Structures are given as structure tokens and as C-alpha cells.
Amino acid sequence: MRKILISVLSGVLIIGGSIFAAKFIVNSKQSQRPKPKKVVKTVFVDTVKNGIVPIVIPANGNLVAKNRVELYAEVQGVFRTGNKLFKPGQEYNAGQTLIRINSSEYYASVQAAKSNLYNLVTSIMPDLQLDYPEYFPKWQQYLSDFDLEKTTPKLPEIKSEKEKYFITGRGIYSSYYNVKNLEQRLSKYTIKAPFSGILTEALVTEGTLVRAGQKLGEYIKTDVYELEVAISKAYADFLKVGKEVALSNLNKTQTYIGKVIRVNGRVDQASQTITVFIEVKGDNLKAGQYLEANLNAKSEENAIEVNRSLLLDDNQIYVVRDSILDVIDVTPVYFTDKKVVLKNVPNGETIVSKPMAGAYTGMLVKVFGAAENQSSAK
């Protein structure tokens, strides 16, 4: 019995000592929680000065040659070799032959028709000399000027009804206009450059059998280009023909001055935009080149322009009053990808000019540069 009592007491002492030691260890590791320091964030501010803010509408597009001709064949034949190769990048002067299609067979039929007309006129000369001698000299002169190797000359002017009936009855008019129709078609076997320019697309080569209606290539003039851009219909009334437009390439390394030459009168139903055409000239411009345009649509009075990131969801911006952040209501009137034009911002108001993470109304802040100004004043 004595041994049992001793064992129980020993166990109680061991358990009690363990609990005491554990509490001592826990209490020894507790440290006093530090008090948080009061953090005052620094903000960048600007003083509002309302003024006139120009509304510049950014747009972009690809250049298209103002004078551009798509070449199509109206006749059939074999494409013949010319003085210059029919290849993209080949330059031509106005009037030079772009395409020549073999017309030997058709040329022979034209010559036969011209010969038939000549024979008809020749056949009426004896009767004309006997019945209407007063008209004989001009028809004699017509035959003298007639050359089968040249374009058929125009028929002599007929002033008398008797002469008109006589010539018509012999089938000269129908034969003449048949020849002119054939000559007109013969001219389509040769396509000449309507202006000095460059060939940008060639879809056939020498020796190719060309068919009527087949596209042969594309020819452009390289001195004047057009830029087609889409502008919101809200600014349609401010875009006038003749306005100058600042243009630049994608890398901003080259700038150009363009001019609005046409404004489409129809609004695109899907995008609610209006197409504007800008004319631009430049020696280093190329068809298909990407350009960015800045169109001066109008000017907003009593307004300011700030970064879009400063505008809050409820059309408010942060201001600083006695080192405390506050918000005021504003009216945004125009947005770009980076800027926003605001109205109804009081003059002299101190607004936050750079976004600040974790900002809230009533937050204590320090204006950047204020401390330095105070120390320098002392």
C-alpha cells in the first residue's frame, strides 16, 4: 500500500512539473506585438488649368494608288514579247505598249473590210461624175487620202439630201461603220500605258494564250496615293474636305501631310463609322504601306486632358485637399487609347496626376515635392 501511494505521488509530481515547464517555455517565447507604423504615401499632383483641347482622332489604313488600272483582255490571242518584260516592278512611260496580243488573223480581216469599202467608193465614182458632178471632187480626194495601212479616214461631209440618198443606197455607210468597228476591236490587241507608272502585278507571261475577260495584271501611278480610314459618325460634321491630316509610318520615323479629299455620305451599319479618304504624296511611299493618321476633328473649350487610368468607374477623379484624398465628379467627352478629355473640372483644383495603388477617399497622403519645398523655404 505504501508503494502504491508513493507511485501515485511521483506520477502527480511528474505531470505537474511537465505542465509547469511547458507553460514556462510558452510564456518565454511570447513577444510583444509591434505597433503598426503610420504610412503616408506620396502622390504626384497637377493644378488644373482649363483650356482649349483639340480633339485628334487617330485612324489607320493601307495606301492605295489613286490612279490604278486593272488590266483585262477584251480579245483572244497569244501574248507577244514587247520592248520591255511584262514583270512586276517594270516602269513604263505614258503611251508605251504594256501588252501586245498576236492579231495577225484579225488584222487580215480588217484589211479585207477596208479593201471592200475602197472598192465600193470606187464603184460609185462614174455615176457620181455623171449625175452629181458637183460632189465628185471631194469623193475623189477621199480616195486619194485612203491608205490601207492607216486608219480609215472619215467619210466626206454630206450636205445634200440627194447625195445622202445616193451614198446610202450604195451601202457605203454600212460598210464604213463596219470597218470602223473592226478597227476599234483591232486596237484592243494592244494595251498602252495610260500614264507613267509601274506594273505591280503580272499574271501572264510571253507566249501565254490570253482569253477574253482574263485579268492580265495591275498598273499604278506612283506619285499620288489614297488612305482610306473609318471614323466614328459622331465626328462626321467636323470632317470637311480640304482639311490637312498628319500621317506617319508604323515606326514613327517618317511623317507626311495629307489632305481629306472625299467623305463618304453613308454610315456603315455594322460599325457606325464613316469612311474618309485622305490624299498623300511622297517619293518613298508604296502601295499597300500602312500609315497612321491623326485627324483634327474639333476643339473642346474649358477642358483638360489626362491619362485614362486616372478616371474612376463612376466618372470621378482623385483630388488632394489638405493632404487628404477626395474625389470629384467630372464629365468625359472624348476617349483615346491612352488619354481622356474631361470637362467640369474646377480651375486651380489639385488633381492626382499618376495612378496610386490602394488609394481611397480620406486617405492621408503627401504631395511629392512638398517636403522639399518646405525645407528649402526654411
C-alpha positions as CSV (number, residue, x, y, z in Angstrom):
1,M,0.0,0.0,0.0
2,R,2.8,2.3,0.8
3,K,4.5,1.6,-2.5
4,I,1.3,2.3,-4.4
5,L,0.9,5.7,-2.7
6,I,4.5,6.6,-3.5
7,S,4.0,5.7,-7.1
8,V,0.8,7.9,-7.4
9,L,2.5,10.8,-5.8
10,S,5.5,10.5,-8.1
11,G,3.2,10.5,-11.2
12,V,1.4,13.6,-10.0
13,L,4.6,15.4,-9.4
14,I,6.0,14.5,-12.8
15,I,2.8,15.6,-14.6
16,G,2.7,18.8,-12.6
17,G,6.3,19.5,-13.4
18,S,5.7,18.9,-17.0
19,I,2.8,21.3,-17.2
20,F,4.7,24.0,-15.3
21,A,7.7,23.6,-17.7
22,A,5.5,23.7,-20.7
23,K,3.9,27.0,-19.6
24,F,7.2,28.4,-18.8
25,I,8.5,27.6,-22.3
26,V,5.4,29.0,-24.0
27,N,5.5,32.2,-22.0
28,S,9.2,32.7,-22.6
29,K,8.6,32.7,-26.4
30,Q,5.7,35.3,-26.4
31,S,6.9,38.6,-27.7
32,Q,5.1,41.9,-27.7
33,R,3.3,42.6,-31.0
34,P,4.8,45.8,-32.6
35,K,2.5,48.6,-33.2
36,P,2.0,49.4,-36.9
37,K,3.7,52.4,-38.2
38,K,1.6,55.1,-39.8
39,V,2.4,55.1,-43.5
40,V,1.8,58.3,-45.6
41,K,2.0,57.6,-49.3
42,T,3.5,60.2,-51.7
43,V,1.3,61.3,-54.6
44,F,2.1,63.2,-57.8
45,V,-0.3,66.1,-58.5
46,D,-1.1,68.7,-61.1
47,T,-3.0,72.0,-60.8
48,V,-6.0,72.2,-63.1
49,K,-5.8,74.9,-65.8
50,N,-8.8,74.6,-68.2
51,G,-8.2,75.5,-71.8
52,I,-8.8,74.5,-75.4
53,V,-8.1,70.8,-76.0
54,P,-8.0,69.8,-79.7
55,I,-9.8,66.5,-80.4
56,V,-7.4,64.5,-82.5
57,I,-8.9,61.3,-84.0
58,P,-6.4,58.5,-84.6
59,A,-7.0,56.2,-87.6
60,N,-5.0,53.9,-89.7
61,G,-5.1,52.1,-93.0
62,N,-3.2,51.0,-96.1
63,L,-2.2,53.1,-99.0
64,V,-3.9,52.6,-102.4
65,A,-2.7,54.2,-105.6
66,K,-5.1,57.0,-106.6
67,N,-4.5,56.2,-110.3
68,R,-4.8,52.4,-110.6
69,V,-5.7,50.3,-113.6
70,E,-6.6,46.6,-113.6
71,L,-5.6,45.2,-117.0
72,Y,-8.1,42.8,-118.7
73,A,-8.0,41.3,-122.1
74,E,-11.0,42.0,-124.3
75,V,-9.8,39.8,-127.2
76,Q,-8.2,36.4,-127.5
77,G,-4.7,35.6,-128.8
78,V,-1.1,34.7,-127.9
79,F,0.7,37.2,-125.7
80,R,3.7,38.5,-127.8
81,T,7.0,39.7,-126.5
82,G,7.3,43.5,-126.3
83,N,10.2,46.0,-125.8
84,K,10.0,45.5,-122.0
85,L,9.4,42.4,-120.0
86,F,5.9,42.2,-118.6
87,K,7.0,41.8,-115.0
88,P,6.1,43.4,-111.6
89,G,8.2,46.4,-110.9
90,Q,8.7,47.3,-114.6
91,E,8.3,51.0,-115.2
92,Y,6.6,52.4,-118.3
93,N,6.1,55.9,-119.7
94,A,2.7,57.2,-120.9
95,G,1.9,55.8,-124.3
96,Q,4.3,52.9,-124.1
97,T,3.0,49.4,-125.0
98,L,2.2,47.3,-122.0
99,I,0.7,44.3,-123.7
100,R,0.7,43.2,-127.3
101,I,-1.5,40.2,-128.4
102,N,-1.0,38.5,-131.7
103,S,-3.5,39.9,-134.1
104,S,-2.3,38.7,-137.5
105,E,-5.5,36.8,-138.3
106,Y,-7.8,39.6,-137.2
107,Y,-5.7,42.2,-138.9
108,A,-6.2,40.4,-142.3
109,S,-10.0,40.5,-141.8
110,V,-9.8,44.2,-141.1
111,Q,-7.8,44.8,-144.2
112,A,-10.3,42.9,-146.3
113,A,-13.1,45.0,-145.0
114,K,-11.2,48.2,-145.7
115,S,-10.5,47.0,-149.2
116,N,-14.2,46.3,-149.7
117,L,-15.0,49.8,-148.6
118,Y,-12.5,51.2,-151.0
119,N,-14.0,49.2,-153.9
120,L,-17.5,50.4,-153.0
121,V,-16.4,54.0,-153.1
122,T,-14.5,53.5,-156.4
123,S,-17.6,51.8,-158.0
124,I,-19.8,54.9,-157.4
125,M,-17.3,57.4,-158.9
126,P,-18.5,57.1,-162.6
127,D,-22.2,57.5,-161.7
128,L,-21.3,60.3,-159.3
129,Q,-19.4,62.1,-162.0
130,L,-22.3,61.9,-164.4
131,D,-25.3,62.5,-162.1
132,Y,-23.7,64.7,-159.4
133,P,-20.5,66.2,-160.8
134,E,-20.5,68.9,-158.0
135,Y,-19.8,66.2,-155.4
136,F,-17.3,64.3,-157.4
137,P,-14.1,66.3,-156.3
138,K,-14.5,65.6,-152.6
139,W,-15.0,61.9,-153.1
140,Q,-12.1,61.8,-155.5
141,Q,-10.0,63.4,-152.7
142,Y,-11.3,60.8,-150.2
143,L,-10.0,58.0,-152.4
144,S,-6.6,59.8,-152.8
145,D,-6.3,60.0,-149.0
146,F,-7.4,56.4,-148.4
147,D,-4.4,54.3,-147.3
148,L,-5.0,50.6,-146.4
149,E,-2.0,50.7,-143.9
150,K,-3.5,53.6,-142.0
151,T,-6.8,54.2,-140.1
152,T,-9.8,54.6,-142.4
153,P,-10.4,58.3,-143.0
154,K,-13.7,59.9,-142.1
155,L,-16.3,60.0,-144.9
156,P,-16.7,63.4,-146.7
157,E,-19.3,65.6,-145.1
158,I,-22.7,65.3,-146.9
159,K,-24.9,68.4,-147.0
160,S,-27.4,67.4,-149.7
161,E,-30.3,65.0,-149.4
162,K,-29.7,63.7,-152.9
163,E,-26.1,62.9,-152.2
164,K,-27.1,61.3,-148.9
165,Y,-29.7,59.0,-150.5
166,F,-27.2,58.1,-153.3
167,I,-24.4,57.2,-150.9
168,T,-26.7,55.3,-148.5
169,G,-28.3,53.3,-151.3
170,R,-24.9,52.0,-152.4
171,G,-24.2,50.6,-148.9
172,I,-21.2,52.9,-148.2
173,Y,-22.3,53.9,-144.8
174,S,-22.8,50.4,-143.5
175,S,-19.5,49.3,-145.0
176,Y,-17.7,52.3,-143.4
177,Y,-19.1,51.7,-139.9
178,N,-18.3,48.0,-140.2
179,V,-14.7,48.9,-140.9
180,K,-14.5,51.4,-138.0
181,N,-16.0,48.7,-135.7
182,L,-13.3,46.2,-136.8
183,E,-10.6,48.8,-136.4
184,Q,-11.8,49.6,-132.9
185,R,-11.6,45.9,-131.9
186,L,-8.2,45.6,-133.5
187,S,-6.9,48.4,-131.3
188,K,-7.7,46.2,-128.3
189,Y,-5.0,43.7,-129.2
190,T,-2.5,46.3,-127.9
191,I,-2.8,47.9,-124.4
192,K,-0.8,51.0,-123.9
193,A,0.1,52.8,-120.6
194,P,-2.4,55.5,-119.9
195,F,0.1,57.3,-117.7
196,S,3.7,57.0,-116.5
197,G,3.8,54.4,-113.7
198,I,4.8,50.9,-112.7
199,L,3.5,47.4,-113.1
200,T,2.6,46.0,-109.7
201,E,1.1,42.7,-110.8
202,A,1.7,40.4,-113.8
203,L,-0.5,37.3,-114.2
204,V,0.7,36.3,-117.7
205,T,4.0,35.8,-119.5
206,E,5.1,36.0,-123.1
207,G,3.7,33.1,-125.1
208,T,0.6,32.6,-122.9
209,L,-2.7,32.1,-124.6
210,V,-4.8,35.1,-123.5
211,R,-8.6,34.7,-123.4
212,A,-11.2,37.4,-123.5
213,G,-12.1,38.6,-120.0
214,Q,-8.9,37.3,-118.4
215,K,-7.1,39.5,-115.9
216,L,-3.6,40.3,-117.1
217,G,-2.2,42.4,-114.3
218,E,-2.3,45.8,-112.4
219,Y,-0.7,49.1,-113.3
220,I,-0.5,52.1,-111.0
221,K,0.8,55.7,-110.9
222,T,3.3,56.1,-108.1
223,D,3.1,59.9,-107.3
224,V,-0.3,60.1,-105.5
225,Y,-1.9,57.7,-103.1
226,E,-5.1,57.5,-101.0
227,L,-5.5,56.4,-97.5
228,E,-9.0,55.0,-96.5
229,V,-9.8,55.3,-92.8
230,A,-13.0,54.7,-90.8
231,I,-14.1,57.5,-88.4
232,S,-16.9,57.5,-85.8
233,K,-20.1,59.1,-87.1
234,A,-20.1,61.4,-84.1
235,Y,-17.4,63.5,-85.8
236,A,-18.8,63.4,-89.3
237,D,-19.9,67.1,-89.1
238,F,-16.4,68.2,-88.3
239,L,-14.6,66.3,-91.1
240,K,-14.5,68.7,-94.1
241,V,-12.9,68.2,-97.5
242,G,-9.6,70.0,-97.7
243,K,-8.6,69.6,-94.1
244,E,-4.9,68.7,-93.6
245,V,-4.1,65.4,-91.8
246,A,-0.8,64.4,-90.1
247,L,0.4,61.0,-91.2
248,S,3.2,58.7,-90.0
249,N,4.5,55.3,-90.6
250,L,4.3,52.5,-88.1
251,N,7.7,53.2,-86.6
252,K,7.1,57.0,-86.4
253,T,10.3,57.5,-88.4
254,Q,8.6,59.3,-91.3
255,T,5.8,61.9,-91.3
256,Y,3.7,63.2,-94.1
257,I,1.0,65.7,-94.6
258,G,-2.2,64.5,-96.3
259,K,-5.5,66.2,-97.2
260,V,-9.1,65.0,-96.9
261,I,-10.4,64.7,-100.5
262,R,-13.6,62.7,-100.0
263,V,-16.0,61.8,-97.2
264,N,-18.5,59.0,-97.7
265,G,-22.1,60.1,-97.3
266,R,-23.2,56.7,-95.9
267,V,-22.7,55.3,-92.4
268,D,-21.6,51.7,-92.1
269,Q,-24.4,50.0,-90.3
270,A,-22.2,47.4,-88.6
271,S,-19.5,49.7,-87.2
272,Q,-21.4,53.0,-87.2
273,T,-18.4,54.6,-88.9
274,I,-17.9,56.9,-91.9
275,T,-15.2,56.3,-94.5
276,V,-12.8,59.2,-95.1
277,F,-10.3,59.3,-98.0
278,I,-7.0,61.1,-97.5
279,E,-4.7,62.0,-100.4
280,V,-1.0,61.9,-99.7
281,K,2.1,62.4,-101.9
282,G,5.7,61.2,-101.3
283,D,8.6,59.8,-103.2
284,N,9.2,57.0,-100.7
285,L,5.5,55.9,-100.4
286,K,4.4,52.5,-101.7
287,A,1.1,50.9,-102.4
288,G,-0.1,48.8,-99.5
289,Q,2.0,50.7,-97.0
290,Y,0.5,51.0,-93.5
291,L,0.1,54.6,-92.2
292,E,-1.4,56.1,-89.1
293,A,-3.5,59.3,-89.4
294,N,-4.4,62.0,-86.8
295,L,-7.4,64.0,-87.9
296,N,-8.2,67.3,-86.1
297,A,-11.9,67.0,-85.7
298,K,-12.8,69.9,-83.4
299,S,-11.6,71.6,-80.2
300,E,-13.2,71.4,-76.7
301,E,-13.2,74.6,-74.6
302,N,-12.8,74.6,-70.8
303,A,-11.4,71.1,-70.7
304,I,-8.3,69.2,-69.7
305,E,-6.6,66.0,-71.0
306,V,-5.4,63.3,-68.6
307,N,-4.4,59.6,-68.6
308,R,-7.4,57.2,-68.9
309,S,-6.1,55.3,-65.8
310,L,-6.9,58.3,-63.6
311,L,-10.6,58.2,-64.4
312,L,-12.5,56.1,-61.9
313,D,-15.5,53.9,-62.8
314,D,-18.1,56.4,-61.7
315,N,-16.6,59.3,-63.8
316,Q,-14.7,60.6,-60.9
317,I,-11.0,61.5,-60.3
318,Y,-8.9,61.9,-57.2
319,V,-8.0,65.3,-55.8
320,V,-5.9,66.3,-52.8
321,R,-7.3,68.6,-50.2
322,D,-5.3,69.4,-47.1
323,S,-3.2,66.2,-47.6
324,I,-6.4,64.1,-47.8
325,L,-7.6,62.2,-50.9
326,D,-11.0,63.1,-52.1
327,V,-13.0,62.6,-55.3
328,I,-14.9,64.9,-57.6
329,D,-17.3,64.2,-60.4
330,V,-16.2,65.0,-64.0
331,T,-17.6,64.8,-67.5
332,P,-15.5,62.8,-70.0
333,V,-16.1,64.0,-73.6
334,Y,-13.6,62.1,-75.6
335,F,-11.5,58.9,-75.2
336,T,-8.4,57.7,-77.0
337,D,-6.5,54.5,-76.2
338,K,-4.4,56.4,-73.6
339,K,-6.0,59.7,-72.9
340,V,-9.4,61.1,-71.9
341,V,-10.7,64.7,-72.3
342,L,-12.5,65.9,-69.2
343,K,-14.8,68.9,-68.6
344,N,-16.4,70.4,-65.4
345,V,-13.1,70.2,-63.5
346,P,-12.7,73.4,-61.4
347,N,-9.7,75.7,-62.2
348,G,-7.0,75.5,-59.6
349,E,-8.1,72.1,-58.3
350,T,-5.2,69.8,-57.3
351,I,-5.7,66.5,-59.0
352,V,-3.7,63.3,-58.8
353,S,-1.6,63.1,-62.0
354,K,-0.3,59.5,-61.6
355,P,-2.2,56.3,-60.6
356,M,-1.7,55.2,-57.0
357,A,-2.3,51.6,-55.8
358,G,-4.6,51.2,-52.8
359,A,-6.0,54.7,-53.0
360,Y,-9.3,55.5,-51.2
361,T,-11.3,58.5,-50.2
362,G,-10.0,60.0,-46.9
363,M,-6.5,58.6,-47.3
364,L,-3.7,60.6,-45.8
365,V,-1.1,61.5,-48.5
366,K,2.0,63.6,-49.0
367,V,2.3,65.6,-52.1
368,F,5.6,64.9,-54.0
369,G,7.9,67.8,-53.7
370,A,6.0,69.5,-50.8
371,A,8.5,68.4,-48.1
372,E,11.5,69.6,-50.2
373,N,9.8,73.0,-50.8
374,Q,9.1,73.4,-47.1
375,S,12.7,72.6,-46.1
376,S,14.1,74.9,-48.8
377,A,11.8,77.7,-47.6
378,K,13.2,77.3,-44.0
